[in-house]
Amino acid sequence: MTHTAAAPLESSDRKVDRLLAHYEESHRNPTNELIHFVAIPAIMLSIVGLLFAIHPWVAYVFVAASLVYYVLLRAPAFLVAMLVLTALALVLVHAMGGLVLPVSAAIFVVAWIFQFVGHKIEGKKPSFFEDIQYLWVGPLFVLSKLFLRLGIRW
């Protein structure tokens, strides 16, 4: 099933749709949603940067494993978007050069502070406290909201 603003996530049996519907339950407040639009991409970038600071191959393995997760969800539009965003993240991490560790650490801390502020506003705990896979669903949530606003079917 493809989704548009008129086709709610809850009506589908696809795993990605079930994950997004569950994730959305604790992300309904507009302020929290806006915070997530900025903080989730920042956190993903910072994780790649922190892992890159350990060793570039650690970051590459993490990115590859993440992309395998997205492949297994069988949602081509999300996979293509995640491939593009992953490439962009790697370009940005490389561009940080010798500052990759302090810049990534600062982004990580600030973005997580905002995430927890958003959840305080929402009044619900982050989804990944229930299941770690929601750390990978977060970027899909941001993409799903963006896709809906742009009228893109997934």
Secondary structure, 3 states (H helix, E strand, C coil): CCCCCCCCHHHCCCHHHHHHHHHHCCCCCHHHHHHHHHHHHHHHHHHHHHHHHHCHHHHHHHHHHHHHHHHHCCCHHHHHHHHHHHHHHHHHHHHHHHHHHHHHHHHHHHHHHHHHHHHHHHCCCCHHHCCCCHHHHHHHHHHHHHHHHHCCCC
